[in-house]
Structures are given as C-alpha cells and as structure tokens.
C-alpha cells in the first residue's frame, strides 16, 4: 500500500513539472520539409531564433509572435545559433556568419568553417570546436575578430570540450582526450 501511494504521488506530481509554452508562431512547412525535420532554437530577451530545416534562420518577437526577419543560411542544421559580441553567430553552408540581431543582415562571414559544439566565451575570446582547418578546437578573439589559435582534434569536434578554470579538456577522437591551456598549448595527451 505504501508503494502504491508513492507511485500515485509521483504520477500526480509529473504534471507540475511540465514544460510551459512560452512562444508560438504561425510558421508552416511543406510536407517535404517535414519528412526529415530537425531544427534548433535560441532565445535572448524577446528575440527567438529558429534555425529551420528549410535553410532559413527566422527571428521572432517572443511576446507578439511576429516575424521580425529571416536570413538565408543555405544550411539545414540542428545546431542552435548563439549570441556573442552583440551579434548572432549561425552556421551557414561553408562558414559561420555573424548576423545583426536587429536587422538579420550578415555583418561578416568568419573564417570558421562550421561550429560543432556550443561555444564558450571567456574574457572576450570564443572557444569552440568546428571544421576550421579540417577539425579543430579553436580560440577566436572577438575584439580583434581573428583566430588566435587552433588545435587539430579530427572527429573529436563533435564532443563538447570541458572548460575548466585553467585548462580545456577536449576529445581528440574516440576515447582519446587531450588537455590544452587557454593559449592553445598542449599540456597533456593522456587525459582519462
């Protein structure tokens, strides 16, 4: 009887933790687009970004649901765009674009081929993994708008690195992990 009561309590409380719908749009997709549907969203203040599988990045006002702008990316991605340095960064066909948050116009195409993990920004430097130079962990100086360093990690780019206070632990493919300092210097090749 005690276990039945606990089970009922757990089942009853499940609805209390349900997700709240905070945004709806009238966006629709063709039947062809729905067949292989995957996409991503990002949110900052009242701006909702929807990286859709029709190769477009849509920006909506969260409160009204109004479409503010859209930008052709030529890339269908389930990797969410992100905000850094006052811009939106989004994967496009063969590059990462910096996009103006208000207008949706492309500010610049970066030399980064594609980002494969959610970046981290520390002291004005963006750290991430991607197809820059055939598959690297890299550091990009946001103020200077240049690549500071990159470290080849091959297929390890799909695994999000661990950003610790003094070091970065990154997958260098398979079960091989490396330790790199924030200057890009390899400090340990036998991380476990």
C-alpha positions in Angstrom: 0.0 0.0 0.0 2.9 2.3 0.9 4.4 1.8 -2.6 1.1 2.4 -4.4 0.8 5.7 -2.5 4.3 6.8 -3.5 3.7 5.8 -7.1 0.4 7.8 -7.2 2.2 10.7 -5.7 5.0 10.6 -8.3 2.5 10.2 -11.1 0.4 13.1 -9.8 3.4 15.4 -9.5 4.5 14.8 -13.0 2.2 17.4 -14.4 3.6 20.0 -12.1 7.0 19.8 -13.9 5.6 20.0 -17.4 7.2 22.5 -19.8 5.4 25.8 -20.2 4.7 27.0 -23.8 6.3 30.5 -24.0 6.1 31.1 -27.7 4.1 30.1 -30.7 4.4 31.1 -34.3 2.2 30.6 -37.4 5.2 29.2 -39.3 4.4 26.2 -41.5 6.5 23.8 -43.5 5.9 21.8 -46.7 5.3 18.1 -46.4 8.7 17.6 -48.0 10.4 19.6 -45.2 8.5 17.7 -42.5 9.9 14.3 -43.7 13.4 15.0 -42.4 12.5 17.6 -39.8 15.2 18.9 -37.5 15.9 22.4 -36.3 17.0 24.4 -33.3 16.1 27.5 -31.4 17.9 30.1 -29.4 16.5 32.8 -27.1 17.8 36.1 -25.9 15.5 38.6 -24.2 12.4 38.9 -26.6 14.2 37.5 -29.6 13.5 33.9 -30.6 15.8 32.5 -33.3 14.5 29.5 -35.2 17.1 27.7 -37.4 14.7 25.8 -39.6 15.2 22.9 -41.9 14.2 25.0 -44.9 17.7 26.5 -44.8 16.5 29.8 -43.2 17.1 31.5 -39.9 13.9 33.1 -38.6 13.8 35.8 -35.9 10.5 36.2 -34.0 9.4 38.6 -31.3 8.7 36.4 -28.3 5.8 38.5 -27.0 3.8 39.1 -30.2 4.9 36.1 -32.2 5.6 38.4 -35.1 8.3 37.5 -37.7 11.0 40.2 -37.5 13.3 39.0 -40.2 14.7 35.9 -41.9 18.1 35.1 -43.3 19.1 32.5 -45.9 21.8 30.2 -44.5 22.0 27.6 -47.3 22.4 25.1 -44.4 19.9 22.9 -42.6 21.2 22.5 -39.1 20.0 21.3 -35.7 22.8 23.3 -34.1 21.4 26.4 -32.4 22.7 29.8 -33.3 24.2 31.7 -30.4 24.8 35.2 -29.3 28.3 36.7 -28.8 29.8 40.1 -29.1 26.4 41.8 -29.9 25.8 39.5 -32.9 24.2 36.3 -33.8 26.5 33.6 -34.9 25.0 30.9 -37.1 26.3 28.0 -39.2 25.8 28.6 -42.9 26.8 26.3 -45.8 30.6 26.6 -45.5 31.1 29.3 -42.9 29.9 30.8 -39.7 28.0 34.0 -40.2 27.9 37.0 -37.8 24.4 38.4 -38.2 23.0 41.7 -36.9 20.4 41.0 -34.2 18.0 43.8 -35.2 18.0 43.5 -39.0 19.1 40.0 -39.8 21.7 41.3 -42.2 25.0 39.5 -42.4 27.8 41.5 -40.9 30.6 39.2 -41.7 31.5 35.7 -42.8 34.1 34.3 -40.3 37.0 32.1 -41.3 35.4 29.3 -39.2 34.1 26.5 -41.5 31.4 25.3 -39.1 31.0 25.1 -35.4 30.1 21.7 -34.0 29.7 22.5 -30.3 28.1 25.3 -28.3 30.9 27.9 -27.8 32.1 29.4 -24.6 33.2 33.0 -24.3 35.9 33.8 -21.7 37.4 37.2 -21.4 36.4 38.2 -24.9 37.7 35.0 -26.5 35.3 32.5 -28.1 36.3 28.8 -27.6 34.6 26.1 -29.6 35.2 23.2 -32.0 34.5 23.1 -35.7 35.6 22.5 -39.2 38.2 25.3 -39.1 41.4 23.8 -40.6 39.9 20.3 -41.0 38.5 19.8 -37.5 39.9 21.8 -34.6 39.5 23.1 -31.1 40.0 26.8 -31.6 40.1 30.3 -29.9 38.6 33.3 -31.7 39.3 36.8 -30.4 36.0 38.7 -30.6 37.5 42.2 -30.2 40.2 41.7 -32.9 37.9 39.5 -35.0 40.6 37.0 -35.7 41.5 33.4 -35.0 44.1 33.2 -32.1 44.9 29.5 -32.3 43.6 26.1 -33.3 44.5 22.6 -32.3 43.7 19.7 -34.6 41.3 17.1 -33.0 39.8 15.4 -36.0 36.4 13.8 -35.3 36.7 15.0 -31.7 34.9 18.2 -32.8 31.6 16.5 -32.2 32.2 16.2 -28.4 31.8 19.4 -26.3 35.1 20.2 -24.5 35.2 20.8 -20.8 36.3 24.3 -20.0 37.9 24.3 -16.6 39.4 27.3 -14.8 43.0 26.8 -16.2 42.6 24.2 -18.9 40.5 22.8 -21.6 39.9 19.0 -21.9 38.9 18.1 -25.4 38.2 14.8 -27.2 40.7 14.1 -29.9 38.7 11.3 -31.5 37.3 8.2 -30.0 38.4 7.7 -26.3 41.5 9.9 -26.8 41.3 13.1 -24.7 43.8 15.9 -24.6 44.5 18.8 -22.2 45.2 22.2 -23.7 45.7 25.5 -21.9 43.9 28.7 -22.9 46.8 29.7 -25.1 46.4 26.6 -27.2 49.4 24.8 -25.9 49.1 21.0 -25.5 49.7 20.2 -21.8 48.7 16.5 -21.6 47.9 13.8 -24.2 46.8 11.1 -21.7 43.7 12.6 -20.1 41.2 10.0 -18.9 
